[in-house]
Amino acid sequence: MKSFSFKIVLFALLVFAFGCKESNESASKTSSEIKNEIKYASGLAIFKHEEYRVVKVSNPWPNATKDYTYILKEKGAKVPDSLNQFTTIQVPIKSIVVTSTTHIPSLEMLGVENSLVGFPNLDYVSSEKVRARIENGKVRELGSNQTMNTEVIIDLAPDVLIGYGIDNKNPTLDNLEKSGLKIMLNGDWNEQTPLGKAEWIKFFGALYGLDEKATTIFSDIEKEYNTTLALATKAASRPTILAGDMFEGTWYLPKGGSWGSLLLDQAKGNYLWKDTEGTGSLSLSFETVLEKAKDADFWITSGQFSSLKEMTDANTHYSQFKAFKNKNVYAFSSKKGKKGGILYYELAPNRPDIVLKDIVKTLHPELLLDYTPFFFEKLK
């Protein structure tokens, strides 16, 4: 969430700095005139000054209590002394390490995927362009996210490492920062609105000096998303929806405040757990789900199955659901990278326009007669 009080303090510091530095008031805009360039993302703010940018990341993980401020400046640019306390990164950057597959589509859309030099758990990457670089030895394996190989990262010496946190404990990132590496946190995964997640491409655009390109890309996504939203209002009904499936004895499905639940609602579907509070996942028993969703019209699975037979092989009781009997079960598991990574988990947060269109096509095919879903397929 954006911290209003923090903005006030930051603006006050900038006003003071410019007041000491500038005798000509017309030489630059005052801090109060500089607006946050972010529209939807609740955990990101970018303030564009004449010689530098202030990037503020808040809520990088659930219930975070600390904000993170970064200063992006070109070589030779002057930054007020009051901002020296924050991590400063020279832009445009030439090399990067990212730690989540959701970061990769932004690099690819901006055309800077060749700057990626390292990533933890390379097998999870689905992007064909990045996989080609991996196979050519141009992207190093860094191990697991929480225990990355610090020696390899230090040897790579990226201009910046983009990390993310589940909580405020990440000793690997702390140690790398103490070693002199530039670390930035990215909170895209913690955004709960579809366009809020997608807007984080502007975070990467600022790092590469590609702000305008990032804005154009996002504006196109926003336009397509809103066009589909308007189309969905023409739906004649709201079919009921079951989501998720069993994993190790527990049924996981989205809570009512999650971005997945919001997408189902915006596609004019009646997600049966839409009224549950919170974000993330619910953990329920099979019996609880069966009682509520036995007669659901549609079932969107988690992606671990590729056919109806695989589902009943895993749990014969899946066949008790009406959606299964009517073969109205859909999944996003068919599009995978060469090592088995599911493309949906990598790309979908960045392309909510595609996800929404897929769901509208699934629930209301009459509204999109000539459209073929990109992620979702009916299981056979």
C-alpha positions in Angstrom: 0.0 0.0 0.0 1.3 3.5 -0.8 2.3 5.3 2.4 0.9 8.9 2.3 2.9 10.0 5.3 6.1 8.7 3.8 5.4 10.7 0.6 5.0 13.8 2.7 8.4 13.3 4.4 10.1 12.5 1.1 8.6 15.5 -0.6 9.7 17.8 2.2 13.3 16.5 1.9 13.3 17.2 -1.8 11.8 20.7 -1.4 14.5 21.5 1.1 17.2 20.1 -1.2 16.1 22.1 -4.2 15.6 25.2 -2.1 19.3 25.1 -1.1 20.5 24.2 -4.6 18.4 26.1 -7.0 18.2 29.9 -7.0 16.1 29.9 -10.2 12.6 28.4 -9.4 11.8 27.9 -13.0 14.9 25.6 -13.5 12.9 22.6 -12.4 9.6 21.5 -11.1 9.0 21.6 -7.4 8.6 18.3 -5.6 4.9 19.0 -5.0 4.3 19.2 -8.7 5.9 15.8 -9.4 3.2 13.1 -9.5 3.4 9.4 -9.0 3.5 7.8 -12.5 1.9 4.6 -11.3 -1.9 4.2 -11.6 -2.9 0.7 -10.4 0.0 -1.0 -8.5 -0.5 -0.4 -4.8 3.1 -1.3 -3.9 5.0 0.8 -6.4 5.5 4.5 -6.9 7.8 6.2 -9.4 8.6 10.0 -9.2 10.4 11.4 -12.3 12.7 14.3 -11.5 14.7 16.2 -14.0 18.0 14.3 -13.3 16.9 11.2 -11.4 13.9 9.0 -10.5 12.7 8.1 -7.0 11.3 4.5 -7.0 9.4 3.5 -3.8 8.4 -0.1 -3.1 5.9 -0.7 -0.3 4.3 -3.9 0.8 6.7 -6.2 -1.0 5.3 -9.0 1.1 2.0 -9.4 3.0 1.7 -7.0 6.0 5.2 -5.5 5.4 5.8 -2.5 7.7 8.8 -1.0 5.9 9.0 1.0 2.7 12.0 0.7 0.3 13.2 3.7 -1.6 15.7 3.6 -4.6 17.3 6.4 -6.5 17.9 5.8 -10.3 20.2 8.3 -12.0 22.3 8.5 -15.1 26.0 8.9 -15.0 26.9 12.5 -14.0 23.5 13.4 -12.8 23.2 15.3 -9.5 21.0 14.0 -6.7 20.2 16.0 -3.5 22.3 15.1 -0.5 19.1 14.3 1.4 18.6 11.2 -0.8 22.1 9.7 -0.3 20.7 7.5 2.5 18.9 5.4 -0.2 20.3 2.8 -2.5 21.4 4.6 -5.7 21.6 2.8 -9.0 23.2 4.1 -12.2 20.9 3.7 -15.2 20.4 2.4 -17.8 21.6 -0.9 -16.4 23.4 -3.4 -18.7 23.1 -6.6 -16.6 20.6 -8.0 -14.2 19.7 -10.9 -12.0 16.1 -11.5 -11.3 14.6 -14.1 -8.9 11.0 -14.7 -10.0 9.8 -16.0 -13.3 7.2 -13.2 -13.2 10.1 -10.8 -13.8 11.1 -12.4 -17.0 8.2 -11.4 -19.3 8.9 -7.7 -18.5 12.5 -8.1 -19.7 11.2 -9.9 -22.8 8.5 -7.4 -23.6 11.0 -4.5 -23.2 13.5 -6.4 -25.5 16.2 -6.6 -22.8 16.2 -10.3 -22.0 19.8 -10.5 -23.1 20.8 -8.5 -20.0 19.8 -11.4 -17.8 22.9 -13.1 -16.4 21.6 -15.3 -13.6 18.5 -16.8 -12.1 17.6 -19.3 -9.3 16.1 -22.6 -10.4 16.5 -22.3 -14.1 14.2 -25.2 -14.9 11.2 -23.1 -13.9 11.9 -20.6 -16.8 9.4 -21.1 -19.7 10.3 -18.2 -22.0 11.7 -19.6 -25.2 14.1 -16.7 -25.7 15.5 -17.0 -22.2 15.7 -20.8 -22.4 17.9 -20.4 -25.5 20.2 -18.2 -23.5 20.3 -20.7 -20.7 21.2 -23.5 -23.2 24.0 -21.3 -24.6 25.4 -20.9 -21.1 24.6 -17.2 -20.9 22.4 -17.4 -17.8 23.9 -18.9 -14.7 22.2 -21.2 -12.3 22.0 -19.6 -8.8 20.4 -22.4 -6.8 17.2 -21.8 -4.7 15.8 -18.4 -4.1 16.4 -18.4 -0.3 19.9 -19.8 -0.5 21.3 -18.5 -3.7 24.9 -19.1 -4.6 26.5 -15.8 -3.4 29.9 -16.6 -4.9 28.4 -17.0 -8.4 26.4 -13.8 -8.1 29.4 -11.8 -6.9 31.4 -13.2 -9.8 28.6 -12.1 -12.2 28.6 -8.6 -10.7 25.2 -7.6 -12.1 24.3 -3.9 -12.2 21.3 -4.8 -10.0 19.7 -7.9 -8.4 15.9 -7.9 -8.2 14.7 -9.9 -5.2 11.4 -10.6 -3.6 10.5 -11.6 -0.1 8.0 -13.8 1.6 8.7 -12.0 4.8 11.4 -9.6 6.0 14.0 -12.4 6.4 16.3 -13.0 3.5 19.9 -13.3 4.7 21.2 -14.1 1.2 20.1 -10.7 0.0 21.4 -9.0 3.1 24.8 -10.6 2.6 24.9 -9.6 -1.1 24.1 -6.0 -0.2 26.9 -6.0 2.4 29.2 -7.2 -0.4 28.4 -4.1 -2.4 25.8 -5.4 -4.8 22.8 -3.2 -5.6 19.6 -5.0 -4.4 16.1 -3.9 -5.2 12.9 -5.6 -4.0 10.0 -6.2 -6.3 6.5 -6.7 -5.0 4.6 -7.6 -8.1 3.5 -11.0 -6.7 1.8 -9.3 -3.7 -0.4 -7.1 -5.9 -4.1 -8.2 -5.8 -5.5 -6.5 -8.8 -4.7 -7.8 -12.4 -3.7 -4.4 -13.8 -1.7 -3.7 -10.6 0.5 -6.8 -11.2 1.0 -5.9 -14.9 2.0 -2.3 -14.2 5.2 -3.4 -12.6 6.7 -3.5 -16.1 7.3 0.3 -15.4 9.6 -0.7 -12.6 11.9 -2.5 -15.2 11.3 0.3 -17.8 12.8 2.8 -15.3 15.9 0.6 -14.8 16.7 0.4 -18.5 15.8 4.0 -19.4 12.8 2.6 -21.3 10.0 4.4 -19.4 8.1 5.4 -22.5 8.3 1.9 -24.0 7.1 0.4 -20.7 4.2 2.9 -20.5 3.1 2.1 -24.1 3.2 -1.7 -23.5 1.2 -1.3 -20.3 -1.3 1.0 -22.0 -1.9 -1.6 -24.7 -2.5 -4.2 -22.0 -4.8 -1.9 -20.1 -6.8 -1.0 -23.2 -7.3 -4.7 -24.2 -8.3 -5.6 -20.6 -10.9 -2.8 -20.4 -12.3 -3.8 -23.8 -12.9 -7.3 -22.6 -14.4 -6.0 -19.3 -16.9 -4.0 -21.3 -17.7 -7.1 -23.5 -18.3 -9.2 -20.4 -21.1 -7.0 -19.3 -23.1 -8.4 -22.2 -23.1 -11.9 -20.7 -26.6 -13.2 -20.2 -25.8 -15.3 -17.1 -23.2 -15.9 -14.4 -22.3 -19.6 -14.3 -21.0 -21.0 -11.1 -17.3 -21.9 -10.8 -15.2 -24.3 -8.8 -11.5 -23.8 -8.7 -8.4 -25.7 -7.7 -8.0 -29.4 -6.7 -6.4 -31.7 -4.2 -2.7 -31.6 -3.4 -1.3 -33.9 -0.7 -4.7 -34.4 0.9 -5.8 -30.7 0.9 -7.9 -28.8 -1.6 -6.4 -25.4 -2.5 -8.4 -22.7 -4.1 -8.2 -18.9 -4.3 -9.6 -16.7 -1.5 -12.2 -14.1 -2.4 -9.8 -11.2 -2.3 -7.2 -12.7 -4.6 -6.5 -11.6 -8.2 -7.8 -14.9 -9.5 -11.1 -14.5 -7.8 -11.4 -10.9 -9.1 -10.7 -12.1 -12.7 -13.5 -14.7 -12.4 -15.9 -12.1 -11.2 -15.0 -9.6 -13.9 -15.5 -12.3 -16.5 -19.1 -12.5 -15.1 -18.6 -15.8 -13.4 -20.0 -16.8 -10.0 -17.0 -18.1 -8.2 -18.4 -20.0 -5.2 -15.8 -18.8 -2.7 -15.9 -15.2 -3.8 -17.2 -14.0 -0.4 -14.3 -15.4 1.6 -12.0 -12.8 3.1 -8.3 -12.4 2.4 -5.9 -13.1 -0.4 -3.8 -16.2 -1.2 -5.3 -19.7 -0.9 -8.0 -21.5 1.1 -7.1 -24.9 2.4 -10.2 -27.1 2.5 -11.1 -30.8 2.8 -12.5 -32.7 -0.2 -15.8 -33.1 1.6 -16.2 -29.4 2.2 -15.6 -28.6 -1.4 -17.9 -31.3 -2.7 -20.8 -30.2 -0.5 -20.6 -26.6 -1.9 -19.5 -27.1 -5.5 -20.9 -30.5 -6.5 -23.2 -28.8 -9.0 -20.9 -26.0 -10.2 -21.1 -25.3 -13.9 -17.4 -25.0 -14.6 -14.2 -26.2 -12.9 -10.9 -24.5 -13.4 -8.1 -26.7 -12.0 -4.7 -25.7 -10.6 -2.8 -26.8 -13.7 -1.4 -30.1 -12.3 -3.5 -32.2 -14.6 -3.6 -32.5 -18.4 -6.6 -34.8 -18.9 -9.7 -36.0 -17.1 -8.2 -39.5 -16.8 -5.2 -38.0 -15.0 -7.6 -36.4 -12.5 -9.5 -39.6 -11.8 -6.3 -41.6 -11.6 -5.3 -39.2 -8.8 -8.7 -39.1 -7.1 -11.6 -41.2 -8.3 -14.0 -38.9 -6.4 -13.4 -36.0 -8.8 -16.0 -37.7 -11.0 -18.7 -36.8 -8.5 -18.7 -33.2 -9.7 -21.2 -32.1 -12.3 -18.6 -30.0 -14.1 -16.5 -33.2 -14.5 -19.5 -35.3 -15.7 -20.3 -32.6 -18.3 -16.6 -32.2 -19.3 -16.5 -28.6 -18.3 -13.1 -28.8 -16.7 -10.4 -26.4 -17.8 -6.7 -26.1 -17.2 -3.7 -24.0 -18.1 -1.2 -26.8 -18.0 -0.6 -27.5 -21.7 1.8 -24.6 -22.4 5.1 -25.6 -20.8 8.8 -24.7 -21.1 11.3 -27.3 -22.2 12.0 -28.2 -18.6 8.4 -28.4 -17.6 7.8 -25.0 -16.2 4.1 -23.9 -16.7 4.0 -20.7 -18.8 0.8 -19.5 -17.1 2.7 -18.9 -13.8 5.4 -16.9 -15.6 3.3 -14.9 -18.0 -0.2 -14.6 -16.7 0.4 -12.0 -14.0 2.0 -9.8 -16.7 -0.8 -10.3 -19.2 -4.2 -10.1 -17.4 -5.7 -9.0 -20.7 -5.1 -12.5 -22.1 -6.3 -14.2 -18.9 -9.5 -12.3 -18.8 -10.2 -12.9 -22.4 -9.6 -16.6 -21.9 -12.0 -16.8 -19.0 -14.7 -14.8 -20.9 -14.3 -17.2 -23.8 -14.6 -20.2 -21.5 -17.7 -19.0 -19.6 -19.4 -17.1 -22.4 -18.2 -18.4 -25.7 -20.9 -16.6 -27.7 -19.2 -13.3 -26.8 -15.9 -14.2 -28.5 -16.8 -16.4 -31.4 -13.5 -16.1 -33.3 -11.1 -16.1 -30.3 -9.0 -19.1 -29.3 -7.9 -19.1 -25.7 -4.2 -18.8 -25.1 -3.8 -20.3 -21.6 -7.0 -22.3 -20.9 -8.0 -25.5 -22.5 -10.8 -27.9 -21.9 -9.6 -31.2 -20.5 -10.4 -34.3 -22.5 
